[in-house]
Amino acid sequence: ALMPPLCTVGYGIASHNLTFFLGASYLFLINAVFIILTAFLGVKAMRYLSHANNYSTSFFRLPTRKVFFFIIAILSLTIPSIFSAKQMVQQSIIENNVHKLVASEFADSLVIKEDIDNQNKTINLTISGSKENSQKIKRIKKRLTNYNLKDYSLNVIQVAQLNAATE
């Protein structure tokens, strides 16, 4: 669990890629902290179970400074992870909706390139095949809400019909 992020940290350093370095360092830190937490809770549970007849030992005692700082570290690592996961899920949903749009509306065309710009909320499709008329493209643009893409605009770029020799 710790080696792959650490190897990616090394790659980020070697390629002078700050994004790789920071992302992999964050993943390494998350893995290390939760491995430590799991080991800590496992040892505590085993110690508590081995002293089950001794009622003076309590599994839940007042937290010390170490435990307090460890809880703060866990929260400071978990909260950004939740936001990152939410963003990834939303992006995946949008990509799936675009794939559904392409599969149903452009089934008779060859989709060469599919580009989704989430910041500008645009979908750029480069297609080849039968020439789509402007009326059909306007109808497809109006049906974006059916695919939960109401905030997005659709740009369709048509290229000459490709055959097996030109592909």
N, C-alpha and C positions, 0 to 999 in steps of 0.2 A: 504494500500500500504506500510505502514511502519512497521506494526507488524510482518509479516512473516520473513522479513530479520533480524529483531531484535531478534526474537525467534531463528533463525538459528545462530546468533552471540552468543547467550547464550549457544546453543548446542555446538558450536565450542569451547567455553571457557571450558564448563564442560567436554568435551571429549578430551581436549588438542589437538584439530585438527586445526592447524594454517591455512590450506587451506580453511576450512569451515569458520573460523573466518574472514579472509581477504576478501573472496569472498562475504560473506553476509554483511560485513561492507561497502564494495564498493557499493553493490546494495542499501543498506540503504541510503548511502550518495547521490547516483544518484537520488533516489526517493525523498528525502527531498529537494534537490536543485531544482528539476523540479517542485515540488509542490509549493515551494516558488516562482519560476519564473512565474508559471501559475497564482497564486494568485496576484502577483505584476502586471502582464499585465492585468488581469481582473479588478483590482481596477483602474489602469490607464485608461483603456478604458471606464469604467463607469464614472469616473470623467471627462474625456474629452467629453463624450456624454452628460453629464448633463450640461456642460458649452459650448454647441455648439454655442450659440449665442454670447458668449464672445470670440472675436477673439484674445485676448491677451494670452489666455491659449494655449500652444502648447503641443501636444502629444509627439513630438520629440524635446526634448531640449538637450543642450549640456550635456554630461554625467558627473556625479560627480565621486569622487573617489570610492564611494560605488558601483556604477553601473559598473565602470571599473573593479574593483576586482571581482564583481559578474560575469561579462562576462569571465574573465580569469578562474574563477572556473568552469563555464559551459564548456568552451573549454577543460580544463584539465580533466574533467570527460567524455566528449563526445568522444574525440579522441581515448582513449584506448578502449572504448566501440565499436567503429566502427571496430577496428582491431580484437577484440574478436568476434564480430558478423561475420566478414569475415571468420575467422578461423572455426567457428562453421558451417557456410554454406558450406565451402569446405569439412569439415569432413562428413557432412550429404550427400553431393553429392557422395563422395567416398563410403560411406556405401550403398547408393541406387544402385550404379553401381555394387558393390559386390553382393548385393541381386539379381540383374538382372542376373549376371553371374551364380550364384548358381542355380537360378530358371530355366535357359535355358540349362545350360551345365550339371548339375547334377540332372536332373529331376527324373531319375530312381533310384537315391540313397537317402538314408536317411542322411541328414547333421546333425551330432551330435553337432559339435562345429564349429563356424565361428569366427576367430580371425583376426583382422586387426591391424597391427603394423605400424602406420603412420611414426614413426621415421626411422625404417629400411626399410620401403616400402615393407612389405611382407604381404601376405594373407595366413593364415594357415587354412586349412579345414580338419576336421576330419569327414570322411564319412563311412557309412556302407551300404551294399546292394550288387549289382552285382559288381564283381571285375573289376575295370577299368584297362585297359591295358596301358602300358607306352606310346604307340603311341597316344592314345586318350588324355592322359594328356599333352603330348607335343603339340598336336594341340590346346588344350585349352589354354596352356600358350602362344602360338603364337597369339591367338585371344584376348588376354587381351586388345589390342589397340582398338578392336571393342567396348569395354565397358569403354573406356577412363581410362584405368588402365595401360598405357604403362610403367610407371616408377616402377610398382609394380612387385614383383615376387610371384609365386604361389607355395605353398607347400601343397600337398595332402597326408593326412595320412589315410590309409584304415584300418579298423578294421573288425573283423569277422562279418559275417552277423547276425544281431539281429533278433530275432523273438519275439512274444508277451510275451513269458515266461521270456526271459532274459531282456526285457526292464523294 
